[in-house]
């Protein structure tokens, strides 16, 4: 996997303090973390924001 931020190499990480099932990817160059839950929350936020703009 390639980092969205710097195009560096991403490594798979497990973060047991968050969840035993959660797998994230961290860039070894810049430290960017790609977490599926964070991506889903961003998408939900953008959808809600778009809905508010269309309602106004």
NORRAUR-V754135 format. One record per residue. N is the residue number from 1. RES is the residue in one letter. SS is DSSP state (helix for helix, strand for strand, loop for the rest). OMEGA is omega in whole degrees, -180 to 180 (* if undefined). D_FIRST is the distance of its C-alpha to the first C-alpha in Angstrom with 2 decimals. Layout:
n->N res->RES ss->SS omega->OMEGA d_first->D_FIRST
n->N res->RES ss->SS omega->OMEGA d_first->D_FIRST
This chain:
n->1 res->X ss->loop omega->-179 d_first->0.00
n->2 res->X ss->strand omega->-180 d_first->3.80
n->3 res->X ss->loop omega->178 d_first->6.74
n->4 res->X ss->loop omega->-174 d_first->9.24
n->5 res->X ss->loop omega->-174 d_first->12.03
n->6 res->X ss->loop omega->-179 d_first->11.96
n->7 res->X ss->loop omega->178 d_first->9.09
n->8 res->X ss->loop omega->-177 d_first->8.63
n->9 res->X ss->strand omega->179 d_first->6.49
n->10 res->X ss->strand omega->175 d_first->5.46
n->11 res->X ss->strand omega->180 d_first->7.69
n->12 res->X ss->strand omega->179 d_first->9.12
n->13 res->X ss->strand omega->172 d_first->12.59
n->14 res->X ss->strand omega->-180 d_first->15.65
n->15 res->X ss->loop omega->-175 d_first->18.27
n->16 res->X ss->loop omega->178 d_first->21.54
n->17 res->X ss->loop omega->177 d_first->23.59
n->18 res->X ss->loop omega->-180 d_first->22.11
n->19 res->X ss->loop omega->179 d_first->21.91
n->20 res->X ss->loop omega->-178 d_first->21.66
n->21 res->X ss->loop omega->-173 d_first->19.40
n->22 res->X ss->loop omega->176 d_first->16.93
n->23 res->X ss->strand omega->177 d_first->13.36
n->24 res->X ss->strand omega->176 d_first->11.42
n->25 res->X ss->strand omega->-179 d_first->8.32
n->26 res->X ss->strand omega->178 d_first->9.73
n->27 res->X ss->strand omega->-180 d_first->9.14
n->28 res->X ss->loop omega->179 d_first->11.37
n->29 res->X ss->loop omega->-173 d_first->12.83
n->30 res->X ss->loop omega->178 d_first->14.04
n->31 res->X ss->loop omega->179 d_first->13.75
n->32 res->X ss->loop omega->179 d_first->12.33
n->33 res->X ss->strand omega->177 d_first->11.90
n->34 res->X ss->strand omega->-178 d_first->10.27
n->35 res->X ss->loop omega->-178 d_first->12.88
n->36 res->X ss->helix omega->179 d_first->13.74
n->37 res->X ss->helix omega->178 d_first->17.38
n->38 res->X ss->helix omega->179 d_first->17.16
n->39 res->X ss->helix omega->180 d_first->15.57
n->40 res->X ss->helix omega->179 d_first->18.41
n->41 res->X ss->helix omega->178 d_first->20.98
n->42 res->X ss->helix omega->180 d_first->20.11
n->43 res->X ss->helix omega->178 d_first->20.47
n->44 res->X ss->helix omega->180 d_first->23.71
n->45 res->X ss->helix omega->-180 d_first->25.01
n->46 res->X ss->helix omega->177 d_first->24.49
n->47 res->X ss->helix omega->179 d_first->26.24
n->48 res->X ss->helix omega->-180 d_first->29.09
n->49 res->X ss->helix omega->178 d_first->29.46
n->50 res->X ss->helix omega->180 d_first->29.65
n->51 res->X ss->helix omega->179 d_first->32.24
n->52 res->X ss->helix omega->179 d_first->34.28
n->53 res->X ss->helix omega->180 d_first->34.34
n->54 res->X ss->helix omega->-179 d_first->35.59
n->55 res->X ss->helix omega->-176 d_first->38.21
n->56 res->X ss->loop omega->* d_first->39.69
